Amino acid sequence: MDILTQGLLGATLAQSQSRQKETVIATIIGFAAGLLADADVLIQSSSDPLLTIEFHRHFTHSIFFIPFGALIASLILWPFMKKRIDFKRLYVFSLLGYSLSGFLDACTSYGTHLLWPLMPERVTFNIISIVDPVFTLGLLVGVIYSLKRKTSTPARLGLIFAAIYMAIGWTQHQRAEAVMAEVAKERGHAIERGVVKPTLGNLVAWRSVYQSGDRLYVDGVRVGLAPKFYEGQAVDLFRPEVDFMYMPKELALYQDILRFIKFSDGYVAINPETPHILGDLRYSNKPLGIKPVWGIEMDLRNPQYHAKYKFYRDLSKENRQQFFDILFGRDLNTLPQ
């Protein structure tokens, strides 16, 4: 999730096991340790733009790396904390703060290498958005009250809230997935694979993407008291062995395409309006759209060079309108794009 929520979860975990006189220092240590896993975003290369997406949420988020991550956090913090706390206690708070960083990211739609190196694939539960202000606010309230009252009780209540919120997200995911299956059945489609994920900041409006044959179908689902379906668009699935069958596989561009397909879990397509961009169809600025939030720009005239990894954020009024129409269950006033 976002870096603030990661830190707050780490602070809450550390506070939950702190003594009264340790509340402040436990908060600082837990917050800092909760951020450390995301330091892998610093792994970058100017000559290889895709290196960052390969290593972000990688080994630092694995459950097997937790003891080492906590040790690194402790060693970094020790020079600043040694006059206020012994190293053993510092490590305990660092361990608590670091412990759920990988799991929290795995609950989002982005996924993480939670079981690396035993399982190289990303683990993705798709039960909460990458940014969710309700979830973050619940943790923040617990952290503030624990600091104010110098007690671990509010922090523990914050953790209970977080667990309940995740359980609601799991239930909503199941409901959205059921709608996706029912819609595909009505269309006469056999779902080869599919994914449903919450849209930004809520557990009500969901984006559905499934593959049937050589096509990807994008739709929206509002999971309220009574689920409501919003028909989106369809686009051809990109297959490098077919679409770029004549491109030599050893070239940098072809290898980058394979890397991006793996990162995107195979949900990739080329929007006819932008034939030089291969997009991750799991994400779009519009809940029903096929224009990606990120993708790789391919220079087919120079396939010996690496692809460029690009973001395409669009917070236009039209896009916001479609999001809020689905969120509040209104009929759409705009067409998906």
Rosetta blueprint (number, residue, H / E / L):
1 M L
2 D L
3 I H
4 L H
5 T H
6 Q H
7 G H
8 L H
9 L H
10 G H
11 A H
12 T H
13 L H
14 A H
15 Q H
16 S H
17 Q L
18 S L
19 R L
20 Q H
21 K H
22 E H
23 T H
24 V H
25 I H
26 A H
27 T H
28 I H
29 I H
30 G H
31 F H
32 A H
33 A H
34 G H
35 L H
36 L H
37 A H
38 D H
39 A H
40 D H
41 V H
42 L H
43 I L
44 Q L
45 S L
46 S L
47 S L
48 D L
49 P L
50 L L
51 L H
52 T H
53 I H
54 E H
55 F H
56 H L
57 R L
58 H L
59 F H
60 T H
61 H H
62 S L
63 I H
64 F H
65 F H
66 I H
67 P H
68 F H
69 G H
70 A H
71 L H
72 I H
73 A H
74 S H
75 L H
76 I H
77 L H
78 W H
79 P H
80 F H
81 M H
82 K L
83 K L
84 R L
85 I L
86 D L
87 F H
88 K H
89 R H
90 L H
91 Y H
92 V H
93 F H
94 S H
95 L H
96 L H
97 G H
98 Y H
99 S H
100 L L
101 S H
102 G H
103 F H
104 L H
105 D H
106 A H
107 C L
108 T L
109 S L
110 Y L
111 G L
112 T E
113 H L
114 L L
115 L L
116 W L
117 P L
118 L L
119 M L
120 P L
121 E L
122 R L
123 V E
124 T L
125 F L
126 N L
127 I L
128 I L
129 S L
130 I L
131 V L
132 D L
133 P H
134 V H
135 F H
136 T H
137 L H
138 G H
139 L H
140 L H
141 V H
142 G H
143 V H
144 I H
145 Y H
146 S H
147 L H
148 K H
149 R H
150 K L
151 T L
152 S L
153 T H
154 P H
155 A H
156 R H
157 L H
158 G H
159 L H
160 I H
161 F H
162 A H
163 A H
164 I H
165 Y H
166 M H
167 A H
168 I H
169 G H
170 W H
171 T H
172 Q H
173 H H
174 Q H
175 R H
176 A H
177 E H
178 A H
179 V H
180 M H
181 A H
182 E H
183 V H
184 A H
185 K H
186 E H
187 R H
188 G L
189 H L
190 A L
191 I L
192 E L
193 R E
194 G E
195 V E
196 V E
197 K E
198 P E
199 T L
200 L L
201 G L
202 N L
203 L L
204 V L
205 A E
206 W E
207 R E
208 S E
209 V E
210 Y E
211 Q E
212 S E
213 G L
214 D L
215 R E
216 L E
217 Y E
218 V E
219 D E
220 G E
221 V E
222 R E
223 V L
224 G L
225 L L
226 A L
227 P L
228 K E
229 F E
230 Y E
231 E L
232 G L
233 Q L
234 A E
235 V E
236 D E
237 L E
238 F L
239 R L
240 P H
241 E H
242 V H
243 D H
244 F L
245 M L
246 Y L
247 M L
248 P L
249 K L
250 E L
251 L L
252 A H
253 L H
254 Y H
255 Q H
256 D H
257 I H
258 L H
259 R H
260 F H
261 I H
262 K H
263 F H
264 S L
265 D L
266 G L
267 Y L
268 V E
269 A E
270 I E
271 N L
272 P L
273 E L
274 T L
275 P L
276 H L
277 I E
278 L E
279 G E
280 D E
281 L L
282 R L
283 Y L
284 S E
285 N L
286 K L
287 P L
288 L L
289 G L
290 I L
291 K L
292 P E
293 V L
294 W E
295 G E
296 I E
297 E E
298 M L
299 D L
300 L L
301 R L
302 N L
303 P L
304 Q L
305 Y L
306 H L
307 A L
308 K E
309 Y E
310 K E
311 F E
312 Y L
313 R L
314 D L
315 L L
316 S L
317 K H
318 E H
319 N H
320 R H
321 Q H
322 Q H
323 F H
324 F H
325 D H
326 I H
327 L H
328 F L
329 G L
330 R L
331 D L
332 L L
333 N L
334 T L
335 L L
336 P L
337 Q L
